[in-house]
Amino acid sequence: MNGSRIASERRTLVLSLTSLTAALGLAACSLGPNGQPPAMPSPAHYGQTALPEQTATAGGVAQHFDVGAQPVPNWWQLYRSPQLDALVEEGLKNSPTLTATAKTLAGAREQLRAQIGSSLLPSIDAGGQATRNRALGIPEAGPQTVLYNVFVGQLEAHYTFDLFGAVRYANAALNARVDVQAFELDAARRTLAANIVTTAINASALNDEVDATQRLMVLARESARDDARRYALGAASHAQALASEQSASDIEASLPPLLQQRQAARHALAVLIGRTPDAVPEIPTLASLTLPEHVPVVVPSSLLHTRPDIAAAEAALRAAAAEVGVATAQLFPSLSLSASMGQAGFNWPAALSGAGAIWSAGASLTQPLFHGGALFAQRRAAIDFYEAAADQYKAAVLSAFQNVADTLAALEYDAQAAQASERSASSARQAFDETAARGTLGAVANTVVRASEQQYWNERLAAIRSRGRRLGDTALLYQAMGTPQPTQ
């Protein structure tokens, strides 16, 4: 009997050692994906066609595409407008949306510190207890009541060993989620700066458009009055007088929408920089804004590291990979140690004496056996979420490539349109100046001079819109390039 009992104990010991060795071996292995982003194509150029070295020349500026250059941190300063710089600075400082995002990030970092501290270090708690109790007497001895007090004070310690990395994976997942919020803050900061710049440019262009439209409205109303007088004198047909009146009314009808758009742009700009809509800031004139001559074009392979939206998608992928590890580690045993020491007694003198010393120490090992398939379902769900995060990363990269391709094409075509509009406006201006000079000498009628000026202001409107689009799309390209990579 003793021999068989000893053999059984040896087999149990061997099995225990084998199980412990296997557990430690599994703990050293990775229980989840490595979180590396999937390989993405690196195209030779962003768009359908190769990028030209520079755009067409318009306004005396041909923008050069500096391929391989790093993004510019404070790119809005390249417009050389102190007013624009002040607007961006005020917005980055006072925007409640940006401040809320920053506070959310700070809170997430504190939560990460709390989780790391509570999961990697033992927990120690102090406790005290004072109770008064009533116990039933022994029935055979007759009804008795036993009253007594209990006084206890002790320290308790608890620690769970991270044998299979559940804690490590959980901390890594939360750390990656914090990284996501950090990259989202960076993206929000750059988006806010771009929105302030483009809104200010739009408001400036609308100012010039309103001025041009008001001049066109004056000229059209003068033509309508002249044609009405000529019709009354029999020198013009009724149809011509009606057509002039209709033209003047059409121009007058186009002014209120422009005024509304300008007002909305000013209100939007005020809110972007943290003001109420009634406190509209001073807006730089369109002529005071300098078009940057050099724009950086990050190569596609480097764009994966400069765009904060791509970096956020990569961090989300790492978090999803770590959560697969958490779900897998929950399938394996958990080992915890606990200990306590203190003083206890039925009265304070006894509790504080040497005889009142109490202590305990123990260990517990828990192996999940049956949870209704919940643990396996949670692991499958974590794998699905990881695969979804990988696809979302791919979508973020493709979207970034498209964003850059669209803005590069916009700059190229904006320059061509601005060049054509500039030539047309310049020709119309020369024609008007010559016609006005001839009108001063009496060689042509005032109606001819007025028609020539109307033609000029129509072309001027097109040139204003072209310049505004070119300035605004340049800001969008700077934003699309992302954040400069830190120097090593």
Sequence and secondary structure as in RCSB ss.txt:
>XXXX:A:sequence
MNGSRIASERRTLVLSLTSLTAALGLAACSLGPNGQPPAMPSPAHYGQTALPEQTATAGGVAQHFDVGAQPVPNW
WQLYRSPQLDALVEEGLKNSPTLTATAKTLAGAREQLRAQIGSSLLPSIDAGGQATRNRALGIPEAGPQTVLYNV
FVGQLEAHYTFDLFGAVRYANAALNARVDVQAFELDAARRTLAANIVTTAINASALNDEVDATQRLMVLARESAR
DDARRYALGAASHAQALASEQSASDIEASLPPLLQQRQAARHALAVLIGRTPDAVPEIPTLASLTLPEHVPVVVP
SSLLHTRPDIAAAEAALRAAAAEVGVATAQLFPSLSLSASMGQAGFNWPAALSGAGAIWSAGASLTQPLFHGGAL
FAQRRAAIDFYEAAADQYKAAVLSAFQNVADTLAALEYDAQAAQASERSASSARQAFDETAARGTLGAVANTVVR
ASEQQYWNERLAAIRSRGRRLGDTALLYQAMGTPQPTQ
>XXXX:A:secstr
 HHHHHHHHHHHHHHHHHHHHHHHHHHHS SS           SSSSSS   SB   BTTB  EEEET    TTG
GGGG  HHHHHHHHHHHHH HHHHHHHHHHHHHHHHHHHHHHHHHS EEEEEEEEEEEEEE  GGG S EEEEEE
EEEEEEEEEEE TTSHHHHHHHHHHHHHHHHHHHHHHHHHHHHHHHHHHHHHHHHHHHHHHHHHHHHHHHHHHHH
HHHHHHHHTSS HHHHHHHHHHHHHHHHHHHHHHHHHHHHHHHHHHHTT  TTS      GGG    SEEEE  H
HHHHHH HHHHHHHHHHHHHHHHHHHHHHTTS EEEEEEEEEEEESSHHHHHSGGGEEEEEEEEEE    STTHH
HHHHHHHHHHHHHHHHHHHHHHHHHHHHHHHHHHHHHHHHHHHHHHHHHHHHHHHHHHHHHHHHHTTSS HHHHH
HHHHHHHHHHHHHHHHHHHHHHHHHHHHHHT       
